[in-house]
Amino acid sequence: MAMVAAFHGSGLKLADIRRDLPTSRKGLTAHGLVKIADALGLIARPVKLDLDELHHLQLPCILHWDMDHFVVLRSLYRGGAVLHDPAIGVLRVSMKEFGRHFTGVAIECEPSSHFSRQQSHDTGIREWLSNVPGLWSGLGHIVLLTFFLELLAIFTPVLLQWIVDDALPVKNVSLLNGLALGFALLVIIGATLEIIRGWLAAVASTDLNLRWSGRVLTHLLRLPISYFERRHAGDIMSSFGSITTVQKTFSTGFIEALVDGAMAVGTLAMMAWYSLTGAGLALGMVILYGLFRLMLQGRLRQAWSEQIAQTARQQSHFLETLRGIQGVRLFGRADQRHRGWANLAAAQTNAELNVQGLQISYTAAQQLMFGLLRVLVIWFASWTILRGSVTLGMLFAFLAYLDQFTRRAAALLDRLLELTLLRLHIDRVSDIMLTPVEPSGPAVATMRPEHVQSPPLLQLRQLEFSYAFDDAPVLNCIDLDVAPGECVALVGSSGSGKTTLVKLMLGLLEPTRGEIRVGGVPLTEIGVARFREMVGTVMQDDLLFTGSLADNICFFDPEPDTDWMIDCARQAAIHSDIENMPMQYATLTGEGGSGLSGGQKQRILLARSLYKRPRILVLDEATSHLDVANERRVNDAIKSLALTRIIVAHRPETIAMADRVVEVANGRIAKIWSKKTFSGRHGSTQNGQNHEVMPSFEACP
């Protein structure tokens, strides 16, 4: 839909549309696309048609493709169509292939009276190069040295001509020795300049890559959680990896294109000084080669785009297999996962072969065209030598300049066309850089965490949340006050919205409507980053990182408080387990905490959350893997802390520590229970006997 809106003149970027019109992770239907079109000021009309009716469509339009996604139909031509697939890029398909994928449903779009046309904000090289100190001076030195090297190369054919025409015919040994020494001096100077240039280029390239990667990673780490939930890890890795391609193309390709262009002009001028006819033949052949490259550029762009997409899919499948290796082994699905990976790897290899095939075609065409040009020039120059118009030395010099010109001109064309392909990688990185970061709050905070000594009042007012702009609310009309120092347990069936509610409280998700207040101050005025400094959390998907147990409890604090760390481990009932390990707190953990039991991981995560000295503690099934004895010890330790506690739990032992129980059902607060008669409703029955498993709670009005 962003492509269609851009065609009609909208300046909105894809990131803007994703922010303003969020979609669900479950995907979109045609009805959802119609709603998005209406929000963008477009009139969308779904139609059902056959292949022979395609020419009646108003282009560009949206097509339902392969029963699982949508593509944009840009144009039709005799025997085929040009499509834009958001996952791959531009596709050229035959009508036979078109018929295999098209489901018969299309959506035509046209601007309405309230459609807004505005200038697009594009992310280009200029924005990438901002705030890189010393970049231009370093690149300027590289360019200057490169020009000196190329000037030396221009003088070489002239020396060759002097040897052939002046030294050899008269057997002038002294002249020959002088010219040889001149050759040697040029070689030495060239080698020295090449070493200096190489080091400068390496330093500039490394610095540029480090700075760009750092900027993108800094932005990536500040993006909302929803960005990561809607993308595969392989896609994010591929987008981040595109930085290297952009950096190399700019730091080396751009400079080489500049120098190649200047050298091509210089050598062409020298050729024209020797022979206008020969220079004209060379220029004509280069233009012919450029037209051939330009003719196949669209296919190369499509092949590159498909290769990038297939590589991201293969990487995502591989990472997913590694993360789920335990389930793969337990269910005996190793062969199945291998076949899935092999199919994706084959698709990636085929895409790479398409790219290599086109590059082989370019190389063959270049060798053929410039080889024929050399034969033609030699024939023409030999004929002029027979007429006495030129000398043999001039022929050698002209051929040397011809080689330099064709090599530089071909390299210039290749670099310029590579720069057009660079858009693919810039767009992928722009998906990261143009996504708005999580709001950080005002520069001057209304409430600073270091000034808050006691747990603040937490208030939720008419909270509503939807994952997609056109979906029914997942949470609706949530009103709840959590008093300072109170323990509140959120209960309810799976999928009722408990974890979503907790994520809203923590600012991981932004409410569709309503407000969250902390100590009477709106969360937007405090800023989620500052608020999280007051909060300790243990979420269902939390992981341990590669490092020591001490590193994980302190979360890699550069100046850890060892005594406090051990105290936190005691409160989380993990200290004795750590002490019994050979390396104790220096014990190393693998990725995700491999080598530890599920209960040990949860207790280390709990110790990590306590290490922050939080005022509010949020636990989402934080003790689900603990045995009853350890859970009781942990609950008793947490209960003794002067903290506001919000607990998501199903186990009665955990719920028993709450002052109030909030039941969430169908996205709403169904009931709030206080400590009196809750066990009468939630007691367990076994062997015909009732067992009280928690203090009694009664319903609040």
N, C-alpha and C positions, 0 to 999 in steps of 0.2 A: 504494500500500500504506500510505503514511503517512496518507492520508485515511480509509481503512477502520479502521486502528488507532486514529485519533483519535475516530472515531465510537463505538468500543467503550470509550473512556475512557483510552487511552494518552496520556501527557503528552509523549511523544517528539516533537521537532520534525523536520522533513524534514532539516535540517542534521545532526542527531544520527544519523539513520538512514544518511545518506550517509557519515558518518564511520565508523560502526561496521560498516556493510555496504557497502563500496564496490562499484560495478558497473563493468563494462567499457565503454569508449567504443563498443563494437560493439552495445550494447543488451542487453535481457533477453528471455528466452523465458518461456513460462508455467511451465516447470519451475523457472527461476530465481526467479520470483515466489513459487512454493510454498516454496522454501527460505528466502526472506526472511520470509515469513509465519511459518514455523516458528521462525525466530530471534526474531521479535517476540512469540511466544507465541500465535499464531493457528493454527487448524486450517484449512488451505486445501484445497478440493476442486474440481478442474477438472471441468467438465461440458460436454457438447455438446448443444445443444438447438435447436429451431426457434422462430420468432417467437411461435407460439401457445402456447408453453410458458413464456414469460417470467414469467408470474404465479406460477410455482412457485419462482422464485429467492428465496433469502434475501437481503434488501437491507440495507445496500448491498453490492454485489458488483463484481467487476472483469470488464470485457468486452474481448475482442480486437476492435480497431476498424481498419478500412481496411487490414488485413493488415500494418500497420507500427507500430502502437502500441496502448497499452491506455488505457481510460477507466473511470471509476467510474459505475455506474448507481445513482443515489440513490433515485429513485422512479418509479413508473408512474402515469399518469393516463389517462383515457378519450381514446384517439386519439393518445397521445404519451408521451414519457419525459423525465425530467430527468437530465442527465449532468454529470459533472465531468471535463473534459478538462484534463490538467495543462498543456498548451501554451496553452490559450485561457481556460479557466474554466468557468463554469456554462453549459450548453447546454440549450435546450428544443427537442426535435426531434419531428416527427410520426412515426408508425409507418411511413409510406412511406419517409421519409428514413432512419429507423432501419434498415430492412431493406436499404438500399443500402450501409450502412457496416458493419453487424454481420456478423462472420464465422461466427457459430454457436458460439463458444467462450466460456465464462464461468468465473470462479473464485469460488466462494462461500467466505466466511471467517466463522469464529466463534471466540470466545475459548476457549483451552484452560485447563487447571487452573493452569498457571504463568503465565498472562497477568497483567501488572502494570498496575494502574490508578494513575495519579498525576496530580497537578495539572500543567497545562501552563504552561510559562513563555512568556508572550507578549511580543512586542516592541511597545510602544505609544509614544504621545507622551511619556509621562513619562520613558522611557529616552532618547528623542531630545533632551529638553530638559535633561538633566543636563550639568553642566560647561560651561554657557554663561553666563559671568559678565555681570552687568548686563542680562540679558535681561528679567527680570520687571519691573525698575524702568522700563526703556524702554517695555515694553508697557503698564505702568500709566499712564505719562504720556500715551500715545496714547489709551488708553481714557478718561482724564479729560478730555482736550481734546475727544474725540468727544462725550462726554456734554454738555459745554457747548454745542457746536454744535447738538446735537439739542434742547436746552432752548430755544435761540433759535428753532428751527423750531416748537416747540410754542406760543410766544407769538405768532407771526405771524397765525394765524387770529383770535386775540382782538383784535388791532389792526384787522384787517379788519372784524370785527363792529362795533367802536366807530365806524369811519368810516361804515359803512352805516347803523347805527341812531342814532348820536348826532350825527355831524357833518353829514351830507348833509341829513337832514330839516329841521334848523333853520338850515341854511346858515351854520354856525359855522366861519368861515374860520380863526380863530386855532387852534381845536381841530384842524382839518384840517391846518394847517401843522405843529402840534406832533406829530400822529401821523405825518405824512410824515417829519419829522426823526427820529422814533423808528424808523421803518422804515429810514431811511438809516443810522442809527447801528448797528442790528442787522446790516445788510448789511456795514458796514465791519468790525465786530467779528468777524462770521462769516468774512469773507475772510481776516482776519489769523490767526485760529485755524486756518483751513484750511491756510494756508501753513506754519504751525508744525507742525501735525499731519502734513502731507504729508512734510516733511523728516524728522521723527522716524520715520515709518513707513518711508521709503526707507532710512534708515540702519539701522534695526533689521532690516528685511528683508534687506538686503545682508549685514549682519554674520551673521545667522542662516544664510543660504545659504552663506556662505564657511566658517563653522565646521563646519556639517554636512557640506558637500562635502569639507572637509579631513579630517574624522574618517573618513568612509567611504573616501576614497581611501587614507588611511594604512592602514586595515584591509585594503583590497583588495590593496595592494602587498605585504602580509605573508602573503597566502594561499598555500597550497601550489600547485605547478605543476599538479597534477592538477585543480584548480578551473578553470583556464583551458583545459586540454586537453579538458574535457568540455562546454564551452560555446562557442557562437558569439560572435564579437566584437560583433555587433549586439545579442545578448541582454544582454551585460555593459554595453554603452553604454546600452541602454534602462533597465536596472536603475539604473545610476548617474544617468541623467537624471530618474528618478522623484524624486530628492531635491528638485529645483526645484519639482515639483508639491506635494510634502508641505510644503515651506517656505512657498510662496505660500498654500496653503490655511490653514496655521496662522497665519502672521503677518498675513494680511489677512482670510481667510475666518472664522477663529475670532473675531477681534475684532468683525468686522461682524455675525456671528451674535449675539454677546453684546449689542451695541448695538441691533441690530434687534429682538431680543426685548424689551429694556427699553422701547424706543420704541413697540413694538406694544402693550405693556401700558399705557403712559402715554396714548397716543392713544385706546385703547379706553376708558380711564377718562374721558377728556374727552368722548368721544362719549356715554358713558352719562350723564354729567352733563347733556348737552343732551337726549338721548332714549334711554331704555332699549330701546324697540322698534327704533329704527334701529341701535343698537349690537348688539342680538341678531341682526338680519338680517345685519350685516357679519360677525359672528363665525361664524354658521352657514355663510355662503358660503366663508369661509376654511377652515373644517373640511372642507367638501365638496371644495375644491380640494386640500387636503392628502391626502384619501383617494384622489383621482384620481392624484396624484403617487406615492403609496405603491403604488398598484396597478400602475403601470408601472415601479417602481424596479428590479425584478428584470430586466426587459428592458434597462433602461439599463445596469445593471451588466454584463450579458452583452455588450452592444454595446461598452462601454468596454474590457472585458477582451479582446475580439476585436480591437479597434483597436490596443491595445498590442502584442498578439502579432503581428499582421500588420505593424506598423511595424518591429518587431525583425527579422522575417524579411526584409523588403525591405532594411533597412540591412545585414544580414549578407550578402545576395547582392551588394549594391553594393560593399561593402568587399572581398569575395572577388574580384570582378571587377577592382577596382583593383590588388589585390596580384598577381593573375595576368595582368595586361594583356599581358605579353610573349607568353605562351603563347596567349592569346586571339587576338592578331594573327597569330602564326605559323601557327596551325591554322585561321585564317579562321572563327573562331567568334563574331565580334562580333555578328552578327545573332542568333545563337542566345542569347547572353547577354542581348542587348537584349530578346528575346521573353520570356525567363525573368523579367527584371526587370519588364517591362511587366505580366506576369501577376500578379506579387506586388504591384506598385503598384496594379493594378486592384482586387485583393482588399483592399488597405489603403484605397483610396478608397471602396469599397463599405462597409467597416466604418465609415469616417468619416461616410458618408451615413446609415447606420443611426443613429449617435449624433445627427447633426444633425436627422434626421427626428423622433426622439423629443423633442429640444429644441424643435423647431417646434411639435410637438403640445402641449407644456407651455405655450409662449407663447400659442398660439391659445386653449387652454382658459382660461388666466389672463385674457386680454383678454375672452373671451366671458362668463365668470362674473362678473368684476368690472365689466364694462360693463353687464350686466343688473342687477347690484346697484346701480349708480349710478342707472340709470333708475328702479328700484323705490324707492330712497331719495328721489329728487327728486319722484316722484309722491306718496309718502307725506308728505314734508315740505311740499309745496305744498298738499296737502289740509289739513294742520294749520295752515298759514298762513291759509287761507281761514276756518278756524274761530277764528282769533285766538289759537291756543295758542303759536305761536312767531313771531319776527320774521324779516324778510328777512335781516338781518345774521346771525342765528343759523343760518339755512339755509346762507349762504355759509361760515360758520365750520365747520359740521358737515361740509359737502362737502369742505372743505380737510382736516379731520381724517380723513375717510373715505379720501381719496386717500393720506394719509400711512400710515394703518393698513393698507390693502390692500397698499401697496408694501412696507412693512416686514414684514408678516406673510408675504407671498409670498417675499420675500428670505430671511426666517428659515427657512422650509420648504426653500427651495432650498439654503441653506447647510448645514442639518442633514443633508439627504440627500446632499450632496456629501461631508460628513464620513464617511458610511457607505461611499461609493465610495473614500475615501482608503485603505481597507484594501488595495485592489489595489496601490497604489504602495508602501505600507509593506511588504507581503509581498515585493515585488520587491527592495526595498533590504535587507530582512531576509535574503534569500538570500545577500547579501554579508556582512552584519554578524553573522549567526548561524553562519557557517562558521568553524570554529576556525582560528586562524592557525598558521603553521609554528612548531613548538616552538623557543623561543629559548634553552633551557638554563637552568641555575641562575643565580641572581643573583650568586653568588660562583663564578667559573669555576675549575675544577681546573687548567686550562692556559690561559694568556693568550697570544695570538699574538705580542705584542711581546716576550715573554720567551723565545720559541722562536727561537734563533739558527741552528740547523741543521735539516735536514729530519727529521721524526719518522718512526718506524716506523709503517706502515699495515697493519693486520691485519683480515681478513674471516673471520668464524667462522660456519660453517653458515648462510650467508645464503640466504633463500628469499623470493621475491616473486611475488605474483599481482595482476593489475589488478582482478580481481573476487573477492569472497569465495568464490564457488563455482567459479571457474575453476582449471584445472590451473596449477601454478606456471610462470611464464616463466623464472625462475631457481631452481635447486634445489641445495642442499648445496654452496654456494660456499665453499671454504676457500682463502685466498691471503694470503701475507705479501709486502709490498713493502718492501724494506730501504731505509734512508736513503740518498739519492743514487743509487738504482738506477733504471734505465730499463727499463720493462716495456711490451711491445707486446701489445695484445689483438687477436687475429686470429680470423677465422671467417667463415662465409657470412653474407649479409644476413639479418637476422631471427633470428640465433642468440642474441641477448641482450647484445651488447657494449655498446651505448649505454645499455641499461637498467642494466647493471652499473655503468657510469660514473655514471649519475644516482643510484644508490644510494650510491656512494662520496661523492658531493657533497652528499648529504642532500636532493636534489630529490625523491626518492621515499623512502618509509619502508618498511623491510623487513617482510615479513609475519612472518618469524621470523629469528632469528640476531642477530649483533652486529657492529658496526664499532668498532674500537679505533684510536685515534691516539696514538702514543707510549705505548702500554699503558693508556690511559685510554678508557673507553667514550665514543663520540661524543655520547651523550645527556647525559653529565656536562659535556662541553665546551660543547655547544650548536652547532648547525649554522652560525649566524651568525658565531660566533667562529672556527670551523674554516675557513669560507670566506675569512676574512681572510688565511689562510696559503696559499690556493690561487689559482693563476691558471688560467684556462680559455679554451679556444676550442672551442665546441660547433658542431654542424652548422647549427643554426638561429639562431646569433647574428647580430645586425644592427648596423649603424652608425646613429647618430642624426643628425638634422638639426643641423648645426653645422660648425665648422671641423675639419680633420684633427687639429689640436692638441687640440681639445676631445675628440675621439673617442679619441685615444691616452691622454689623461689621464682619460678618462671624466668630463669636466666637473669635475675637481678644482678647488675654489675657490682653492687656492694651489698651482698646478702647479710642478713642478720641471722647468724647461725643459731643462737639461743632461741630466738623466736621461731625459727624454722623447726627446731626439734620440739618446741612446745606445741606448734600446730600439728606436727606428726602425732604427738601423744593424744591430742584432742580428737584426731581423726582415727585413732586406734590402729595406726600403722607403724608406730615407732618400734615396737618389739619385733615386728616382722623384718624391718630394715636392719635392726641390730643383729639379727640372726643370719643375715647375709654376709658372705665372706668380705665383700668390699663395703658393707654398710651403706652410708649415704653416698659413697662414691661409686656405687654399683651402676653400671651403664645399662640403659634400656635401648631396645631397638626401636624402629619406626612404629609408632602407635602403641608403644609400651609392650612390645613382644617380650615374652619371658616372664610376664607377671600374670597372675590370675585376674579374673574380672573384678573380684572384690578388692584386690590390692590396688588395681588401677583406680577404682572409684574412691578409695580412701586417700590415695595420693592426690587425686583431683580435689577432694574435699580439703586436704591440708593446703593445697595451692590456693584455694579460694579463701581460706582463713588467713593465710600469710598476708593478704592485702590489708588486714585490719579493717574489714568492711563494717559499715553501719547497717547494711541490708544484706541478707543472705538469701539467694534464690537457688533452690535445689529441685531439679527436674529428674525424678526417679534416681536420685543420687545414691540410694542404698539398696537398690533392687537386687544387686548381686551379693549382698552380705548375708551371712548366717544370722540367726536370731540373736546370739550372744554379742557378736560384734556390732550388730545394728543397735542393740540396746545401749552398748557403751558409747557409740557415736551419738545417738539421740540424747543421752544424758549429758554428754559434753557440750553439744550444741545448745541444749536447753538452758544450760547454766550461763551462756553468753548473753550479754546485754545487746541483743541484735533484733532487728525486725526480720522475721523469717517467713518466706513464702515457699511452700513446699508443694510440689506435684507428686502425688503418690497414689498407689493402690493398696499397699500393704497396711493392714490394721495397726501394726506396731509403730509405723511411721506416722500415721494419721493421729495416733493417740497422743502425740506430743503437742498437737495444735490447740490453740485457744478457741479458734472457730474453724468450721469446715464449710467451704463454699462448693456447692455442687454445680457443675457446668454441664448443660445439656442442650443440644441443638443450637449451639452458638450463643446461648443466653445463660444468665445466672438463674438456675431453677430454684435453689434453696440455699439459705445460709443457716447453719446449725451452730448453736453454742453448747458448752459442756453441761449436759444434763441427761438427756434421754436418747442420745444418738445410738447407743449400743442396742437399744430395744429394736431399732430398725436394721442395724447392721451387724448383729451378733452372728456367730457361726454355729452351725448345728452339726454334730458329729455323734454317731451312735445313739441318736435320740436325745442327747443332752445339749443344752445351751451353754456356750462358753463365752464369758465376757472377755472381749479382746481389746477393749479401749474404754476410756471414761465415757460416761453418757453425755449426749449432746441433745439439746432441744432446739427446735426451729425458732429462728429470730423473726420478729414481725416484719 
